[in-house]
């Protein structure tokens, strides 16, 4: 729903910017992270209703990040 918080995780600047722009245009409260480590750190203070992540991230990949969040 518009206004809901969303976290977008992508290490590709163009993909990150485009996704943020499209979601913000629809009224979502969008935060971004360029790595899984940054996203996990952001979750200490930000509770999104949805996390959109690239699977192929440097370091911790998107699948491992998801496992850690679910744990």
C-alpha positions as a Markdown table, in Angstrom:
| # | Residue | x | y | z |
|---|---|---|---|---|
| 1 | Unk | 0.0 | 0.0 | 0.0 |
| 2 | Unk | 1.3 | 3.5 | -0.7 |
| 3 | Unk | 3.0 | 5.0 | 2.3 |
| 4 | Unk | 4.3 | 1.6 | 3.4 |
| 5 | Unk | 8.1 | 1.3 | 4.1 |
| 6 | Unk | 10.1 | -0.6 | 1.5 |
| 7 | Unk | 13.8 | -1.5 | 1.5 |
| 8 | Unk | 15.6 | -1.9 | -1.9 |
| 9 | Unk | 18.9 | -3.7 | -1.9 |
| 10 | Unk | 21.0 | -3.6 | -5.1 |
| 11 | Unk | 24.6 | -3.0 | -5.8 |
| 12 | Unk | 23.8 | -1.7 | -9.4 |
| 13 | Unk | 23.4 | 2.1 | -9.2 |
| 14 | Unk | 21.0 | 2.3 | -12.2 |
| 15 | Unk | 18.8 | -0.6 | -10.9 |
| 16 | Unk | 18.7 | 0.9 | -7.4 |
| 17 | Unk | 17.8 | 4.4 | -8.6 |
| 18 | Unk | 15.1 | 3.2 | -11.0 |
| 19 | Unk | 13.4 | 1.0 | -8.4 |
| 20 | Unk | 13.6 | 3.7 | -5.8 |
| 21 | Unk | 12.1 | 6.3 | -8.3 |
| 22 | Unk | 9.2 | 4.0 | -9.4 |
| 23 | Unk | 8.3 | 3.1 | -5.8 |
| 24 | Unk | 8.6 | 6.6 | -4.5 |
| 25 | Unk | 6.4 | 7.8 | -7.4 |
| 26 | Unk | 3.7 | 5.5 | -6.2 |
| 27 | Unk | 4.0 | 6.9 | -2.6 |
| 28 | Unk | 6.1 | 4.3 | -0.8 |
| 29 | Unk | 8.6 | 5.2 | 1.9 |
| 30 | Unk | 11.7 | 3.9 | 0.1 |
| 31 | Unk | 15.1 | 3.3 | 1.7 |
| 32 | Unk | 18.0 | 1.8 | -0.2 |
| 33 | Unk | 21.2 | -0.2 | 0.5 |
| 34 | Unk | 24.0 | -1.2 | -1.8 |
| 35 | Unk | 25.0 | -4.3 | 0.1 |
| 36 | Unk | 23.5 | -7.0 | 2.3 |
| 37 | Unk | 25.6 | -5.8 | 5.2 |
| 38 | Unk | 24.2 | -2.2 | 4.8 |
| 39 | Unk | 20.7 | -3.6 | 4.6 |
| 40 | Unk | 21.1 | -5.7 | 7.7 |
| 41 | Unk | 22.4 | -2.7 | 9.6 |
| 42 | Unk | 19.5 | -0.5 | 8.4 |
| 43 | Unk | 17.1 | -3.1 | 9.8 |
| 44 | Unk | 18.1 | -2.1 | 13.4 |
| 45 | Unk | 16.2 | 1.2 | 12.9 |
| 46 | Unk | 13.9 | 0.6 | 9.9 |
| 47 | Unk | 11.2 | -2.0 | 9.7 |
| 48 | Unk | 10.0 | -2.3 | 6.1 |
| 49 | Unk | 6.9 | -4.2 | 5.0 |
| 50 | Unk | 8.7 | -5.3 | 1.9 |
| 51 | Unk | 12.4 | -5.9 | 1.0 |
| 52 | Unk | 13.3 | -6.1 | -2.6 |
| 53 | Unk | 16.8 | -7.5 | -3.1 |
| 54 | Unk | 19.2 | -8.5 | -5.8 |
| 55 | Unk | 20.3 | -12.1 | -5.4 |
| 56 | Unk | 23.9 | -11.4 | -6.6 |
| 57 | Unk | 25.4 | -9.0 | -4.1 |
| 58 | Unk | 29.1 | -8.7 | -3.2 |
| 59 | Unk | 30.0 | -10.4 | 0.1 |
| 60 | Unk | 26.7 | -11.8 | 1.5 |
| 61 | Unk | 24.4 | -12.6 | -1.3 |
| 62 | Unk | 20.7 | -11.8 | -1.3 |
| 63 | Unk | 19.7 | -15.4 | -0.4 |
| 64 | Unk | 21.9 | -15.5 | 2.6 |
| 65 | Unk | 20.7 | -12.0 | 3.7 |
| 66 | Unk | 17.1 | -13.3 | 3.5 |
| 67 | Unk | 18.0 | -16.4 | 5.6 |
| 68 | Unk | 19.6 | -14.1 | 8.3 |
| 69 | Unk | 16.5 | -11.8 | 8.3 |
| 70 | Unk | 14.2 | -14.8 | 8.7 |
| 71 | Unk | 16.3 | -16.2 | 11.5 |
